[in-house]
Amino acid sequence: MKTKKLYFGTNLKMYKTIRMTVDYLQQLEELTRDISRDEIELFVLPSYTSLESAVKSTDNHVVRLGAQNMNWEDEGQFTGDISPVMLKELNLDLVMIGHSERRHVFRETDTEENQKVKAALKHGFTALLCVGETAEDKAYGVSAEVLRTQLKIGFSGVEREKIPSLRVAYEPVWSIGVNGTPATADYAEKMHKEIKSVLAEIFGEDGRTIPVLYGGSVNPGNTCQLITRKYVDGLYVGRAAWEASAFDRLIRESMEAYKNQASK
Ligand code: PGA
């Protein structure tokens, strides 16, 4: 089996002060420096207020930094929001769009996520679009339909040439956070396969090269089962990654499991 690049990321959500973020990033950079970045991409999304200090104190080639959200307009009457231009000022080139908490707590719609994706690409960002069905969607048996809608609207109007600037995180809403139940590797694999086929429908066969990361209660007990699945290109980790040494361990264990199964 041909080996592929693996993707590991964490979203720090509304956790960690500026000092804590900088300490975390410095530790993570130190711990993971020896891992070839041809083999992995490692990214962290700190809070807005930590971004400037994070950029100054982190080697972006070792730990790629990004923002957790942004508005689609360059400027305007959007009190409390941050624009792509403001993020560019910090030299960032990665932004997450449509995290489940944005969709469900802040009621963002697929159309808004699409506006953000297009704005991100226009400004030269890599756009990480998060998709995932709720427990209710799953119970009705419409998970695949929901993912299809989120992807088709989210990437509507995006040109094929932008494929290298796209990432997808599959995070079933019911699996995220302290009350979440992680998806089984079988279930994640099934949904990742579905996502890849929708990406091929949107962008042509090359759409399948867009990395699809699994997220939602990733923990040391399930990383190896998830990362060894054919359609899982990476892991998007929350709580289990917020201590640098734990994240470093999780990355190394995943890489080892992936290499072991790839060599079989
Ligand atoms: P969790 O968060 O790993 O803590 O469930 C995942 C996420 O929200 O991306």
Boltz pocket constraint, residues with backbone or C-beta under 6 A from the ligand:
constraints:
  - pocket:
      binder: B
      contacts: [[A, 11], [A, 171], [A, 175], [A, 176], [A, 177], [A, 178], [A, 180], [A, 215], [A, 216], [A, 217], [A, 218], [A, 236], [A, 237], [A, 238], [A, 239], [A, 240]]
      max_distance: 6.0
